[in-house]
Amino acid sequence: MLFSIFIDDVCEVIEIPHLLYADDLVIYTSGDDVSQIIEVLQKELYNIDEWCRTNQVKINYDKTEFMIFHKPNDKSGISCEKEIVIEGIKIK
């Protein structure tokens, strides 16, 4: 319970839709341009990382992943060359 109270204010630094449950956080967004979506997620992850450093919490990058959902026949932009990187670590 104390951890939930402690981590609850991480939501104040996140500007896109998100779900926070105990120590799990999911951020998500949508759009037509995969490159733009990745830029938004990168920015939000940076904000979350800053909050974590300020509050002495560590993100487990080995368990951090991102995924792209799309309509079955719409494969435009799926082969986007951009990556999400935080602290020099490429997110799977």
NUPA-21578 format. One line per 5 residues: for each residue x, y, z of C-alpha. Coordinates in steps of 0.02 Angstrom, whole numbers, always signed. Layout:
! NUPA-21578
X/Y/Z  ...
! end
This chain:
! NUPA-21578
+0/+0/+0  +139/+121/+44  +225/+88/-123  +63/+125/-216  +47/+291/-125
+231/+330/-159  +224/+293/-346  +54/+370/-379  +124/+542/-423  +220/+472/-572
+56/+499/-664  +84/+687/-651  +233/+679/-772  +143/+572/-903  +48/+668/-1036
-24/+521/-1135  -147/+384/-1086  -75/+262/-959  -119/+125/-836  -35/+108/-667
-62/-48/-563  +52/-80/-414  +227/-73/-489  +174/-98/-671  +151/+50/-787
+86/+47/-965  +92/+201/-1076  +7/+201/-1244  -41/+312/-1388  -110/+297/-1564
-90/+376/-1733  -57/+351/-1917  +130/+387/-1916  +235/+255/-1826  +385/+372/-1818
+281/+504/-1730  +210/+376/-1609  +384/+317/-1564  +440/+498/-1535  +294/+525/-1416
+333/+364/-1321  +518/+410/-1314  +476/+579/-1237  +360/+502/-1109  +486/+369/-1062
+616/+505/-1036  +494/+597/-919  +461/+436/-823  +648/+401/-812  +678/+577/-743
+542/+549/-612  +619/+383/-564  +793/+459/-542  +722/+600/-437  +628/+476/-327
+769/+346/-323  +668/+212/-413  +744/+104/-549  +659/+46/-708  +692/-136/-750
+741/-114/-932  +753/-303/-957  +565/-313/-931  +524/-153/-1026  +453/-181/-1200
+351/-91/-1330  +236/-158/-1464  +140/-93/-1612  -37/-147/-1648  -110/-124/-1821
-254/-181/-1929  -218/-347/-2017  -206/-270/-2190  -118/-109/-2139  +67/-140/-2128
+121/+38/-2172  +261/+100/-2061  +284/-62/-1967  +463/-75/-2027  +504/+94/-1949
+690/+114/-1919  +670/+218/-1761  +704/+142/-1592  +657/+185/-1414  +816/+209/-1313
+836/+264/-1134  +1002/+281/-1043  +1086/+200/-1193  +977/+44/-1181  +872/-5/-1330
+695/-54/-1278  +640/-219/-1354
! end
